[in-house]
Amino acid sequence: MAKRSLLKPEELALDRESAPFAMLHERLHRWFDQSARPLPWRATTDPYAIWLSEVILQQTQVVQGTSYYHRFLELFPDVYALAAASEDEVLHAWQGLGYYSRGRNLLRAAQMIVADFGGRIPDKLSEIKRLPGVGPYTQAAILSFAYNLPHAAVDGNVYRVLSRLYADSTPIDTPQGQRHYRALADALLDRNNPGKHNQAMIELGALVCTPRRADCPSCPLEAFCLAQAQSNPTAYPIKAGKTKVSNRYLNYILVQLADGRTLIERRGKGDIWQGLYQFPLIETDGDIPSIEYLFGSEPWDELLKHLTGVKLNPVACATRQHRLTHRLLHTRLFVLQAEAYTGSAYTTIARGELEQYALPALLTKLLDDAGLAV
């Protein structure tokens, strides 16, 4: 005999007052009480701490994000402290988390909260939408977790849970599909306890209804799940297509001057690592086997023109590949020794001061690989 769900598909979306619907909420919340991880941002309703955790956890695993959460609260204990910080201070604290636009937006939003909202995180959707870097999920998370307001928070975990619960083949990676699932999440939301409901749905996707494995016997919603009734939960969610990935080839030049100093520059606006610091960088059309392949290029010749007593190490001392959402970065680190630098395009600093500057984590790893970390 085929399995069936306790709720029909139309009941899952429409019949909010039905007994099975109330049962779904009760089972989900009881499971959360018994099984949720004791994460530090769940022990508070402080909207600042919750906002901080949500921004940090975008594109970041919980294990890594937890240490950054504590670090930021120690460095910037409230929104006033964060708003008063410099971009360099924030990016240095953010170093290693990646997607550095999150850190820049965090600072801009803190400044707006202080200037426009008197230092209070907004509790109205129309106002919180104005904050840079605060998208639909983060808006709903703050409003429901901090203020217990009825806004459904839909992240990757919730997309997966919903698509399996409804056996829904609507692609999750299209704007139309995302609007569709946000509507389903809103229909399913427990409006009496939206904060707990949202956290339970997210936790269910993180611990039980995972991407490669659905632990259905441990799931509080097994009896309601249409994909489980069809015996194919991991067939969901559906994606419309894969993201096309482009290649970039980045060659960093570590200049070691005779006085123990080195050259750095700050990444410009619009760059993937905007506001961070790096060594001289020369981008090529493909991988290069040695530094001689840079000769004749304008940025290389411009660099050499302002260096005296140059000695080259032709072979890269470290190479790495680094995957971003839409790009695969092929990186090399070359070492160049020189007596002095006479130009102005780069800033010279003592090698021992390098740790005071926010570098992309990729560049830090290249230095580690080469045994050249400060």
Backbone hydrogen bonds in HBPLUS format (Angstrom, degrees):
<---DONOR---> <-ACCEPTOR-->    atom                        ^
c    i                          cat <-CA-CA->   ^        H-A-AA   ^      H-
h    n   atom  resd res      DA  || num        DHA   H-A  angle D-A-AA Bond
n    s   type  num  typ     dist DA aas  dist angle  dist       angle   num
A0006-LEU N   A0223-ALA O   2.70 MM 217  5.78 151.0  1.78 144.0 154.1     1
A0011-GLU N   A0008-LYS O   2.87 MM   3  5.13 125.4  2.17 105.3 120.7     2
A0012-LEU N   A0008-LYS O   3.02 MM   4  6.39 150.7  2.11 158.2 167.3     3
A0014-LEU N   A0010-GLU O   2.87 MM   4  5.82 143.5  2.00 142.7 153.8     4
A0015-ASP N   A0011-GLU O   3.24 MM   4  4.75 137.8  2.43 108.5 120.4     5
A0016-ARG N   A0014-LEU O   2.99 MM   2  5.83 129.5  2.25 109.7  94.9     6
A0018-SER N   A0015-ASP O   3.30 MM   3  5.64 167.6  2.32 111.9 115.5     7
A0022-ALA N   A0018-SER O   3.15 MM   4  6.52 157.8  2.20 149.5 154.7     8
A0023-MET N   A0019-ALA O   2.90 MM   4  6.15 148.0  2.00 147.7 157.9     9
A0024-LEU N   A0020-PRO O   2.87 MM   4  6.17 148.8  1.96 147.7 155.2    10
A0025-HIS N   A0021-PHE O   3.22 MM   4  6.60 161.8  2.26 149.8 152.9    11
A0026-GLU N   A0022-ALA O   2.99 MM   4  6.20 161.1  2.02 147.3 152.8    12
A0027-ARG N   A0023-MET O   2.90 MM   4  6.08 166.0  1.92 155.1 158.0    13
A0028-LEU N   A0024-LEU O   2.98 MM   4  6.08 163.9  2.00 151.8 156.8    14
A0029-HIS N   A0025-HIS O   2.96 MM   4  6.09 165.5  1.98 153.7 157.1    15
A0030-ARG N   A0026-GLU O   2.97 MM   4  6.07 155.4  2.04 145.3 152.4    16
A0031-TRP N   A0027-ARG O   2.97 MM   4  6.09 160.6  2.01 147.1 152.5    17
A0032-PHE N   A0028-LEU O   3.07 MM   4  6.31 156.9  2.13 143.8 150.2    18
A0033-ASP N   A0029-HIS O   3.02 MM   4  6.26 158.6  2.06 147.2 152.1    19
A0034-GLN N   A0030-ARG O   3.14 MM   4  6.38 145.9  2.26 144.1 152.8    20
A0034-GLN N   A0031-TRP O   3.09 MM   3  5.17 123.4  2.42  96.9 111.3    21
A0035-SER N   A0031-TRP O   2.81 MM   4  5.82 146.3  1.93 156.1 166.0    22
A0036-ALA N   A0032-PHE O   3.04 MM   4  5.05 157.3  2.10 137.3 137.8    23
A0039-LEU N   A0037-ARG O   2.88 MM   2  5.63 133.8  2.10 107.5  93.6    24
A0042-ARG N   A0039-LEU O   2.95 MM   3  5.54 157.1  2.00 119.1 126.6    25
A0043-ALA N   A0040-PRO O   3.12 MM   3  5.47 161.5  2.15 109.8 115.6    26
A0050-ILE N   A0046-ASP O   3.04 MM   4  6.26 163.0  2.06 159.0 164.5    27
A0051-TRP N   A0047-PRO O   2.85 MM   4  5.88 162.2  1.88 143.5 148.9    28
A0052-LEU N   A0048-TYR O   2.92 MM   4  6.11 164.8  1.94 151.2 155.6    29
A0053-SER N   A0049-ALA O   2.97 MM   4  6.19 161.5  2.01 146.4 151.1    30
A0054-GLU N   A0050-ILE O   2.98 MM   4  6.21 158.9  2.03 152.0 157.6    31
A0055-VAL N   A0051-TRP O   3.03 MM   4  6.29 159.7  2.07 156.9 161.5    32
A0056-ILE N   A0052-LEU O   3.03 MM   4  6.21 166.8  2.05 154.4 158.2    33
A0057-LEU N   A0053-SER O   2.94 MM   4  6.02 154.8  2.00 147.9 154.7    34
A0058-GLN N   A0055-VAL O   3.34 MM   3  5.49 157.9  2.39 102.5 109.0    35
A0060-THR N   A0057-LEU O   3.32 MM   3  4.78 166.3  2.34 110.2 106.5    36
A0065-GLY N   A0061-GLN O   2.81 MM   4  5.96 165.4  1.83 157.7 162.7    37
A0066-THR N   A0062-VAL O   2.93 MM   4  5.91 146.6  2.05 152.6 156.6    38
A0069-TYR N   A0065-GLY O   2.88 MM   4  6.09 152.1  1.96 152.2 160.7    39
A0070-HIS N   A0066-THR O   3.11 MM   4  6.44 162.0  2.15 152.5 155.3    40
A0071-ARG N   A0067-SER O   2.97 MM   4  6.16 154.2  2.04 141.9 149.8    41
A0072-PHE N   A0068-TYR O   2.85 MM   4  6.02 164.6  1.87 155.1 157.7    42
A0073-LEU N   A0069-TYR O   3.10 MM   4  6.31 160.6  2.14 147.7 153.0    43
A0074-GLU N   A0070-HIS O   2.99 MM   4  6.16 143.7  2.12 142.3 152.2    44
A0075-LEU N   A0071-ARG O   2.90 MM   4  6.16 159.4  1.94 151.5 157.2    45
A0076-PHE N   A0072-PHE O   2.63 MM   4  5.50 161.1  1.67 150.3 157.1    46
A0082-LEU N   A0078-ASP O   3.14 MM   4  6.50 159.0  2.18 152.7 158.8    47
A0083-ALA N   A0079-VAL O   2.89 MM   4  5.98 161.4  1.92 145.0 150.5    48
A0084-ALA N   A0080-TYR O   3.08 MM   4  6.19 139.7  2.25 140.1 149.7    49
A0085-ALA N   A0082-LEU O   3.10 MM   3  5.28 155.7  2.16 106.1 113.8    50
A0090-VAL N   A0086-SER O   3.11 MM   4  6.45 160.9  2.15 152.1 156.7    51
A0091-LEU N   A0087-GLU O   2.88 MM   4  6.03 171.1  1.89 158.1 160.7    52
A0092-HIS N   A0088-ASP O   2.89 MM   4  5.93 149.2  1.98 144.3 152.9    53
A0093-ALA N   A0089-GLU O   3.10 MM   4  6.29 155.3  2.17 141.6 147.7    54
A0094-TRP N   A0090-VAL O   2.90 MM   4  6.11 138.2  2.07 140.7 153.5    55
A0095-GLN N   A0091-LEU O   2.99 MM   4  5.97 118.0  2.39 135.7 149.0    56
A0095-GLN N   A0092-HIS O   3.31 MM   3  5.12 148.5  2.42  94.8 103.7    57
A0097-LEU N   A0094-TRP O   2.99 MM   3  5.84 160.4  2.03 155.6 159.0    58
A0102-ARG N   A0099-TYR O   2.98 MM   3  6.06 164.9  2.00 130.3 133.6    59
A0103-GLY N   A0100-TYR O   3.04 MM   3  5.27 120.4  2.41 101.8 115.1    60
A0104-ARG N   A0100-TYR O   3.17 MM   4  6.59 160.1  2.21 152.8 157.9    61
A0105-ASN N   A0101-SER O   2.85 MM   4  5.97 163.2  1.87 148.8 153.7    62
A0106-LEU N   A0102-ARG O   2.86 MM   4  5.99 145.6  1.98 141.6 151.7    63
A0107-LEU N   A0103-GLY O   3.17 MM   4  6.43 156.1  2.23 145.3 149.6    64
A0108-ARG N   A0104-ARG O   3.04 MM   4  6.36 165.6  2.06 151.3 155.2    65
A0109-ALA N   A0105-ASN O   2.80 MM   4  5.91 160.7  1.83 150.2 155.6    66
A0110-ALA N   A0106-LEU O   3.00 MM   4  6.17 155.5  2.06 144.2 150.9    67
A0111-GLN N   A0107-LEU O   3.03 MM   4  6.30 158.2  2.08 151.5 157.0    68
A0112-MET N   A0108-ARG O   3.00 MM   4  6.28 149.3  2.09 143.5 152.2    69
A0113-ILE N   A0109-ALA O   2.82 MM   4  6.09 155.2  1.88 151.5 158.5    70
A0114-VAL N   A0110-ALA O   3.07 MM   4  6.31 158.3  2.12 148.9 153.6    71
A0115-ALA N   A0111-GLN O   2.94 MM   4  6.06 163.2  1.97 144.5 150.0    72
A0116-ASP N   A0112-MET O   2.69 MM   4  5.50 166.1  1.71 151.2 155.9    73
A0117-PHE N   A0113-ILE O   2.99 MM   4  4.91 140.3  2.15 117.7 128.3    74
A0119-GLY N   A0113-ILE O   2.94 MM   6  5.19 163.7  1.97 129.3 126.3    75
A0120-ARG N   A0117-PHE O   3.17 MM   3  5.70 168.0  2.19 118.2 122.0    76
A0127-GLU N   A0124-LYS O   3.03 MM   3  5.37 134.1  2.25 105.6 117.9    77
A0128-ILE N   A0124-LYS O   2.90 MM   4  6.16 170.1  1.91 165.0 167.9    78
A0129-LYS N   A0125-LEU O   3.07 MM   4  5.98 147.1  2.18 147.4 153.6    79
A0130-ARG N   A0127-GLU O   3.02 MM   3  5.57 153.8  2.09 112.5 120.2    80
A0131-LEU N   A0128-ILE O   3.22 MM   3  5.65 158.8  2.26 111.0 116.7    81
A0134-VAL N   A0131-LEU O   3.33 MM   3  5.71 154.4  2.40 133.2 131.1    82
A0139-GLN N   A0135-GLY O   2.85 MM   4  5.97 161.8  1.88 164.2 170.5    83
A0140-ALA N   A0136-PRO O   3.09 MM   4  6.22 167.0  2.11 146.8 149.8    84
A0141-ALA N   A0137-TYR O   2.84 MM   4  6.07 155.0  1.90 153.0 161.3    85
A0142-ILE N   A0138-THR O   2.99 MM   4  6.11 171.6  1.99 153.4 154.4    86
A0143-LEU N   A0139-GLN O   3.03 MM   4  6.20 171.2  2.04 153.4 156.3    87
A0144-SER N   A0140-ALA O   2.91 MM   4  5.90 152.0  1.99 143.9 151.0    88
A0145-PHE N   A0141-ALA O   2.76 MM   4  5.63 162.2  1.79 150.2 156.4    89
A0146-ALA N   A0142-ILE O   2.95 MM   4  5.45 154.6  2.01 136.4 144.8    90
A0149-LEU N   A0143-LEU O   2.99 MM   6  5.51 165.9  2.01 130.1 132.5    91
A0148-ASN N   A0144-SER O   2.88 MM   4  4.11 129.0  2.15 109.5 116.5    92
A0151-HIS N   A0149-LEU O   2.84 MM   2  5.93 129.2  2.10 116.1 100.4    93
A0159-TYR N   A0155-ASP O   2.94 MM   4  6.28 160.1  1.98 159.6 165.7    94
A0160-ARG N   A0156-GLY O   3.21 MM   4  6.39 160.3  2.25 143.5 147.8    95
A0161-VAL N   A0157-ASN O   3.02 MM   4  6.33 163.8  2.05 150.1 154.3    96
A0162-LEU N   A0158-VAL O   2.88 MM   4  5.96 172.1  1.88 156.6 159.0    97
A0163-SER N   A0159-TYR O   2.94 MM   4  6.07 162.6  1.98 148.8 154.1    98
A0164-ARG N   A0160-ARG O   3.10 MM   4  6.26 153.7  2.17 148.9 155.2    99
A0165-LEU N   A0161-VAL O   2.80 MM   4  5.90 159.4  1.84 151.1 158.1   100
A0166-TYR N   A0162-LEU O   2.96 MM   4  6.03 162.9  1.99 153.6 156.3   101
A0167-ALA N   A0163-SER O   2.95 MM   4  5.47 107.0  2.50 120.7 136.8   102
A0168-ASP N   A0163-SER O   2.79 MM   5  4.75 148.8  1.88 137.1 146.6   103
A0227-ALA N   A0164-ARG O   3.03 MM  63  5.09 150.3  2.12 168.3 167.4   104
A0226-LEU N   A0165-LEU O   2.94 MM  61  5.39 173.2  1.94 129.6 129.8   105
A0172-ILE N   A0238-ILE O   2.94 MM  66  6.35 151.7  2.02 169.5 170.3   106
A0178-GLN N   A0174-THR O   2.91 MM   4  6.17 157.9  1.96 158.0 164.0   107
A0179-ARG N   A0175-PRO O   3.06 MM   4  6.28 156.5  2.12 145.9 151.6   108
A0180-HIS N   A0176-GLN O   2.98 MM   4  6.20 152.9  2.05 144.3 152.4   109
A0181-TYR N   A0177-GLY O   2.96 MM   4  6.27 159.2  2.00 152.9 156.8   110
A0182-ARG N   A0178-GLN O   2.99 MM   4  6.16 150.6  2.08 143.6 151.9   111
A0183-ALA N   A0179-ARG O   3.04 MM   4  6.28 148.4  2.14 144.0 151.9   112
A0184-LEU N   A0180-HIS O   3.06 MM   4  6.43 151.5  2.14 144.0 152.0   113
A0185-ALA N   A0181-TYR O   2.85 MM   4  6.04 160.4  1.89 147.7 153.1   114
A0186-ASP N   A0182-ARG O   2.96 MM   4  6.14 152.1  2.04 140.4 147.9   115
A0187-ALA N   A0183-ALA O   2.98 MM   4  6.22 151.5  2.06 143.8 151.6   116
A0188-LEU N   A0184-LEU O   2.95 MM   4  6.21 144.0  2.08 146.5 156.4   117
A0189-LEU N   A0185-ALA O   3.00 MM   4  5.98 123.5  2.33 140.0 153.7   118
A0189-LEU N   A0186-ASP O   3.34 MM   3  5.10 143.1  2.49  92.9 102.9   119
A0193-ASN N   A0190-ASP O   3.20 MM   3  5.60 143.4  2.34 106.6 115.8   120
A0197-HIS N   A0193-ASN O   3.07 MM   4  6.21 163.1  2.10 154.6 160.0   121
A0198-ASN N   A0194-PRO O   2.91 MM   4  6.00 169.9  1.92 151.8 153.8   122
A0199-GLN N   A0195-GLY O   3.12 MM   4  6.31 167.4  2.14 149.7 153.2   123
A0200-ALA N   A0196-LYS O   2.86 MM   4  6.00 152.7  1.94 148.8 156.8   124
A0201-MET N   A0197-HIS O   2.97 MM   4  6.25 157.6  2.02 154.4 159.8   125
A0202-ILE N   A0198-ASN O   3.04 MM   4  6.27 163.5  2.07 152.9 157.3   126
A0203-GLU N   A0199-GLN O   2.89 MM   4  6.01 162.0  1.92 147.0 152.5   127
A0204-LEU N   A0200-ALA O   2.86 MM   4  5.95 150.8  1.94 145.0 153.0   128
A0205-GLY N   A0201-MET O   3.20 MM   4  6.45 156.6  2.26 145.0 149.6   129
A0206-ALA N   A0202-ILE O   3.04 MM   4  6.30 143.4  2.18 142.4 153.4   130
A0207-LEU N   A0203-GLU O   2.90 MM   4  5.99 152.0  1.98 153.4 158.8   131
A0208-VAL N   A0204-LEU O   2.91 MM   4  5.31 153.9  1.98 137.5 146.1   132
A0209-CYS N   A0204-LEU O   2.85 MM   5  5.99 164.2  1.87 148.3 152.9   133
A0215-ASP N   A0208-VAL O   3.11 MM   7  5.30 175.0  2.12 143.5 143.2   134
A0210-THR N   A0213-ARG O   3.01 MM   3  5.29 119.4  2.39 165.8 157.2   135
A0216-CYS N   A0214-ALA O   2.87 MM   2  5.46 133.4  2.09 105.7  91.4   136
A0218-SER N   A0215-ASP O   3.01 MM   3  5.68 144.3  2.14 118.6 128.3   137
A0219-CYS N   A0216-CYS O   2.98 MM   3  5.00 160.5  2.02 109.8 116.1   138
A0222-GLU N   A0219-CYS O   3.30 MM   3  5.35 165.8  2.32 111.8 111.5   139
A0224-PHE N   A0221-LEU O   2.93 MM   3  5.30 148.1  2.03 112.2 122.3   140
A0225-CYS N   A0222-GLU O   3.22 MM   3  5.22 151.9  2.30 103.3 111.4   141
A0229-ALA N   A0225-CYS O   3.01 MM   4  6.27 147.2  2.12 138.8 148.4   142
A0230-GLN N   A0226-LEU O   3.08 MM   4  6.33 133.0  2.31 135.7 147.3   143
A0230-GLN N   A0227-ALA O   3.14 MM   3  5.03 129.9  2.40  91.3 104.7   144
A0232-ASN N   A0227-ALA O   3.04 MM   5  5.54 167.9  2.06 156.0 153.5   145
A0231-SER N   A0228-GLN O   2.91 MM   3  4.70 153.9  1.98  98.9 107.3   146
A0235-ALA N   A0232-ASN O   3.09 MM   3  5.59 162.6  2.12 117.6 122.6   147
A0236-TYR N   A0233-PRO O   3.16 MM   3  5.91 166.9  2.18 120.5 124.0   148
A0246-SER N   A0326-HIS O   2.97 MM  80  6.36 163.8  1.99 145.9 144.0   149
A0328-LEU N   A0246-SER O   2.78 MM  82  6.15 151.9  1.85 155.8 161.8   150
A0248-ARG N   A0328-LEU O   3.04 MM  80  6.33 155.3  2.11 151.8 151.8   151
A0330-HIS N   A0248-ARG O   2.79 MM  82  6.08 165.7  1.81 162.5 167.5   152
A0284-THR N   A0249-TYR O   3.07 MM  35  5.51 154.6  2.14 145.2 153.1   153
A0250-LEU N   A0330-HIS O   2.86 MM  80  6.13 152.4  1.93 150.3 159.6   154
A0332-ARG N   A0250-LEU O   2.96 MM  82  6.47 144.6  2.09 155.9 165.5   155
A0251-ASN N   A0282-ILE O   3.01 MM  31  5.17 146.6  2.13 132.8 143.0   156
A0282-ILE N   A0251-ASN O   2.91 MM  31  5.17 159.8  1.95 143.5 150.2   157
A0252-TYR N   A0332-ARG O   2.83 MM  80  6.11 164.3  1.86 170.4 164.9   158
A0334-PHE N   A0252-TYR O   2.83 MM  82  6.14 172.6  1.83 166.1 166.9   159
A0253-ILE N   A0280-PRO O   2.84 MM  27  5.29 155.5  1.90 158.2 163.1   160
A0254-LEU N   A0334-PHE O   2.76 MM  80  6.05 171.2  1.77 169.4 166.3   161
A0336-LEU N   A0254-LEU O   2.91 MM  82  6.07 164.3  1.93 153.4 152.3   162
A0256-GLN N   A0336-LEU O   2.78 MM  80  6.15 161.2  1.81 157.0 163.7   163
A0338-ALA N   A0256-GLN O   3.10 MM  82  6.29 158.3  2.14 143.5 144.1   164
A0257-LEU N   A0261-ARG O   2.94 MM   4  5.27 168.1  1.95 165.2 163.0   165
A0260-GLY N   A0257-LEU O   3.01 MM   3  5.50 157.8  2.06 121.7 122.7   166
A0258-ALA N   A0338-ALA O   3.01 MM  80  6.32 120.6  2.38 145.5 160.7   167
A0351-ARG N   A0260-GLY O   3.17 MM  91  6.35 167.2  2.19 159.6 156.6   168
A0262-THR N   A0349-ILE O   2.77 MM  87  5.58 150.6  1.86 156.2 164.6   169
A0349-ILE N   A0262-THR O   2.99 MM  87  5.58 155.5  2.05 152.9 160.4   170
A0264-ILE N   A0347-THR O   2.89 MM  83  5.35 153.5  1.96 151.3 160.2   171
A0347-THR N   A0264-ILE O   2.87 MM  83  5.35 164.0  1.89 166.8 165.6   172
A0265-GLU N   A0278-GLN O   2.83 MM  13  5.53 144.8  1.96 153.1 163.9   173
A0278-GLN N   A0265-GLU O   2.87 MM  13  5.53 147.8  1.97 154.6 165.1   174
A0267-ARG N   A0276-LEU O   2.70 MM   9  5.52 167.9  1.72 169.2 173.6   175
A0275-GLY N   A0267-ARG O   3.14 MM   8  5.21 170.9  2.15 123.1 124.8   176
A0271-ASP N   A0268-GLY O   3.30 MM   3  5.87 159.1  2.35 132.4 134.1   177
A0274-GLN N   A0271-ASP O   3.18 MM   3  4.79 143.4  2.32 115.5 108.2   178
A0276-LEU N   A0273-TRP O   3.01 MM   3  5.72 164.2  2.04 145.0 147.4   179
A0277-TYR N   A0358-ALA O   2.81 MM  81  5.94 168.6  1.82 161.3 164.9   180
A0293-TYR N   A0290-SER O   3.23 MM   3  6.02 160.7  2.27 119.0 123.3   181
A0291-ILE N   A0314-PRO O   2.73 MM  23  4.83 157.0  1.78 137.2 145.5   182
A0294-LEU N   A0291-ILE O   2.96 MM   3  5.66 166.8  1.98 121.2 125.3   183
A0295-PHE N   A0292-GLU O   3.08 MM   3  5.55 156.5  2.13 112.3 119.0   184
A0297-SER N   A0294-LEU O   3.07 MM   3  5.80 162.4  2.10 141.5 144.2   185
A0301-ASP N   A0297-SER O   2.98 MM   4  6.17 171.0  1.98 164.1 166.9   186
A0302-GLU N   A0298-GLU O   2.93 MM   4  6.01 154.2  1.99 150.7 158.1   187
A0303-LEU N   A0299-PRO O   3.07 MM   4  6.19 150.2  2.16 137.3 144.5   188
A0304-LEU N   A0300-TRP O   2.98 MM   4  6.27 170.7  1.99 158.4 160.0   189
A0305-LYS N   A0301-ASP O   3.03 MM   4  6.09 145.3  2.16 141.0 149.8   190
A0306-HIS N   A0303-LEU O   3.16 MM   3  5.74 149.2  2.26 113.4 120.9   191
A0307-LEU N   A0304-LEU O   3.13 MM   3  5.16 169.7  2.15 111.8 112.7   192
A0342-THR N   A0306-HIS O   2.70 MM  36  4.95 163.4  1.73 147.1 153.1   193
A0308-THR N   A0340-ALA O   3.05 MM  32  5.47 153.9  2.12 150.1 154.5   194
A0339-GLU N   A0308-THR O   2.68 MM  31  5.42 150.5  1.77 148.1 155.1   195
A0311-LYS N   A0337-GLN O   2.67 MM  26  5.00 152.8  1.74 152.3 153.8   196
A0337-GLN N   A0311-LYS O   2.86 MM  26  5.00 166.0  1.88 160.8 159.7   197
A0313-ASN N   A0335-VAL O   3.32 MM  22  5.79 141.8  2.48 169.3 165.2   198
A0317-CYS N   A0333-LEU O   2.85 MM  16  5.87 145.3  1.97 165.8 172.5   199
A0333-LEU N   A0318-ALA O   2.90 MM  15  5.29 151.7  1.99 157.3 157.6   200
A0320-ARG N   A0331-THR O   2.96 MM  11  5.25 156.6  2.02 140.8 144.8   201
A0331-THR N   A0320-ARG O   2.78 MM  11  5.25 174.8  1.79 174.3 172.4   202
A0322-HIS N   A0329-LEU O   2.84 MM   7  4.97 150.0  1.93 140.0 148.5   203
A0329-LEU N   A0322-HIS O   2.78 MM   7  4.97 174.5  1.79 151.9 150.2   204
A0324-LEU N   A0327-ARG O   2.76 MM   3  5.03 172.2  1.77 160.9 162.4   205
A0353-GLU N   A0350-ALA O   2.80 MM   3  5.31 153.7  1.87 116.6 125.5   206
A0354-LEU N   A0351-ARG O   3.12 MM   3  5.41 164.4  2.14 111.9 116.8   207
A0356-GLN N   A0353-GLU O   2.91 MM   3  5.59 160.7  1.95 121.1 127.6   208
A0357-TYR N   A0354-LEU O   3.04 MM   3  5.61 168.1  2.05 120.4 123.7   209
A0363-LEU N   A0360-PRO O   2.99 MM   3  5.42 122.9  2.32 108.5 121.4   210
A0364-THR N   A0360-PRO O   3.20 MM   4  6.62 156.5  2.26 152.2 159.1   211
A0365-LYS N   A0361-ALA O   2.94 MM   4  6.20 152.8  2.01 149.3 156.4   212
A0366-LEU N   A0362-LEU O   3.00 MM   4  6.32 149.2  2.10 144.5 153.0   213
A0367-LEU N   A0363-LEU O   3.05 MM   4  6.34 156.5  2.10 147.6 153.1   214
A0368-ASP N   A0364-THR O   2.98 MM   4  6.29 154.7  2.05 144.7 151.9   215
A0369-ASP N   A0365-LYS O   2.80 MM   4  6.05 161.6  1.84 150.9 156.1   216
A0370-ALA N   A0366-LEU O   3.01 MM   4  6.21 146.0  2.12 143.1 151.9   217
A0372-LEU N   A0367-LEU O   2.81 MM   5  4.92 161.6  1.85 156.2 152.5   218
A0371-GLY N   A0368-ASP O   3.00 MM   3  5.04 155.2  2.06 103.4 111.4   219
